[in-house]
């Protein structure tokens, strides 16, 4: 796999860390919806493919970090 470096600013990192601890009930800009919502937007097959690709990238990142 090709090594890719991501440049992230201190402000972005700070925001991301704070967002980890936000209470979902108080975070109004991220709606909590089920898969059916995305099925309507992308179609069931396309959304399932997107989820599978995202899961594979997540696995690759865990392998890269030595977590699995």
C-alpha positions as CSV (number, residue, x, y, z in Angstrom):
1,X,0.0,0.0,0.0
2,X,1.2,3.5,-0.8
3,X,2.1,5.7,2.2
4,X,-0.2,8.7,2.2
5,X,0.4,11.5,4.6
6,X,-2.6,13.6,5.7
7,X,-2.0,17.1,6.8
8,X,-4.3,18.1,9.6
9,X,-4.3,21.4,11.4
10,X,-4.3,21.7,15.2
11,X,-7.8,23.3,15.0
12,X,-9.1,20.3,13.0
13,X,-7.6,17.8,15.4
14,X,-9.0,19.7,18.4
15,X,-12.5,19.8,16.8
16,X,-12.3,16.1,16.0
17,X,-11.3,15.2,19.5
18,X,-14.1,17.3,21.0
19,X,-16.6,15.8,18.7
20,X,-15.7,12.3,20.0
21,X,-17.2,13.3,23.3
22,X,-20.3,15.1,22.1
23,X,-23.6,13.8,23.4
24,X,-25.6,12.6,20.3
25,X,-28.8,14.2,21.8
26,X,-27.2,17.6,21.9
27,X,-25.6,17.4,18.5
28,X,-28.3,18.6,16.1
29,X,-26.4,18.8,12.9
30,X,-25.8,15.0,12.5
31,X,-29.1,13.2,12.2
32,X,-29.2,9.7,13.5
33,X,-31.0,7.8,10.7
34,X,-31.3,4.1,9.7
35,X,-30.1,2.4,6.6
36,X,-33.6,2.9,5.0
37,X,-32.9,6.6,4.7
38,X,-29.8,6.0,2.6
39,X,-31.5,3.3,0.6
40,X,-33.9,6.0,-0.6
41,X,-31.0,8.3,-1.6
42,X,-28.5,5.8,-3.1
43,X,-30.5,2.7,-3.8
44,X,-30.1,-0.4,-1.7
45,X,-27.5,-2.1,-3.8
46,X,-25.3,1.0,-4.2
47,X,-25.5,1.8,-0.5
48,X,-24.6,-1.8,0.5
49,X,-21.5,-1.6,-1.9
50,X,-20.5,1.7,-0.3
51,X,-20.8,0.2,3.2
52,X,-18.7,-2.8,2.2
53,X,-16.0,-0.6,0.7
54,X,-16.0,1.6,3.8
55,X,-15.7,-1.6,6.0
56,X,-12.8,-2.8,3.9
57,X,-11.0,0.5,4.3
58,X,-11.6,0.4,8.0
59,X,-10.1,-3.1,8.2
60,X,-7.0,-2.0,6.1
61,X,-6.5,0.9,8.5
62,X,-6.7,-1.3,11.5
63,X,-4.1,-3.7,9.9
64,X,-1.9,-0.7,9.1
65,X,-2.0,0.4,12.8
66,X,-1.4,-3.2,14.0
67,X,-4.7,-3.5,15.8
68,X,-5.6,-6.8,14.0
